[in-house]
Amino acid sequence: MAKIVVMDHPLIQHKIGYIRRTTTGTKDFRQTISEIAMLICYEATRQLELADVEIETPICKTTVKELKGKKMAIIPILRAGLGMVDGMLTMIPAAKVGHIGLYRDPETKKPVEYYCKLPEDCADREVFVVDPMLATGGSSIAAIQMLKDKGCRKIHFMCIIAAPEGVEAMKAAHPDVDMYIGALDEKLNDHAYIVPGLGDAGDRIFGTK
């Protein structure tokens, strides 16, 4: 059974409190989203497998640890997921970055795909799907299914704020995918926005509203 980890680190909680405020402007919001992504990434990569490798230091030969197997891939769900990529690349600079474009139909509330571009060897990589908000779960469920259809098996999901409804939907659709969540909020409102949430993450990251 996959893990569901809700962050309790004081720095993460402090920074999430800051981005919830209506008074936080675009520049600070964008920067803080990136910082939170970096901190959650640190926690989400704790279980990665290591291998022993023999190296030579300036003093002698020794055995050190390094990540086992292929490197990682970061797959943001467009467009808000882009705000988490730079923070994660700070932690994993060798990761490749793919993109999945989905939007939510305002009538049906269901995700509609408009773009998908992945690293060629994505199926062999440890994949981290990122989106700041997990609301209904529709977009993340669809994105992860797209990755599974292309052969990806080692998939993790990272978000900054989640609603219980989205978490349950993800568990039902993808019980094999670990979830790393910055904060678990109260509920969804009638418009499928997370309460208390922080509004539209994409608009706040890019200053489009």
Buried (B, 14 or more C-beta within 10 A) or exposed (E): EBEBBEBEBEEBBEBBEBBBEEEBEBEEBBBBBBBBBBBBBBBBBEEBEEEEEEEEEEEEEEEEEEBEEBBBBBBBBBBBBBBBBBBBBEBBEEBBBBBBBBBBEEEEEEBEEEEBEBBEEBBBBBBBBBBBBBBBBBBBBBBBEBBBEEEBEBBBBBBBBBBBBBBEBBBEBBEEBBBBBBBBBEEBEEEBBBEEBBBBBBBBBBEEE
